[in-house]
Amino acid sequence: VQLQAFGGGVVQPGGFLSLSCTASGSFLSINSMHWYRQAPGKQRELVATITSSSITNYADSVKGRFTISRDNAKNTVYLQMNSLKPEDTAVYYCNARVLHSALYGYWGQGTQLTVSS
């Protein structure tokens, strides 16, 4: 299973950007999908989660600004990021819990978001 992330870039504070991540390969189904981020010198942190039934959860730092969604037909998860702040600058990683005979976790390659004026 491969996860391919797209959409990073440089954005001014207050701006917006959307990330996407598509899973490909052989599997029975995708359970939960997640976005994590890792800023320089910091640990990777969970930003947002969406379950197979589209229940969502967010880190306090992004609530009200970020929206996670998924398209099951396309095996794709999205992260819409609004009102971006410099502290949102990080490498963003997608993660998916994929069902084979059991659940396995897979990571995408990471995409850089820089929020700067």
Secondary structure, DSSP 8 states (H G I E B T S, - for coil): -EEEEE--EEE-TT--EEEEEEEESS-SEEEEEEEEEE-TTS--EEEEEE-TT--EEE-TTTTTTEEEEEEGGGTEEEEEE-S--GGG-EEEEEEEEEESSSEEEEEB--EEEEE--
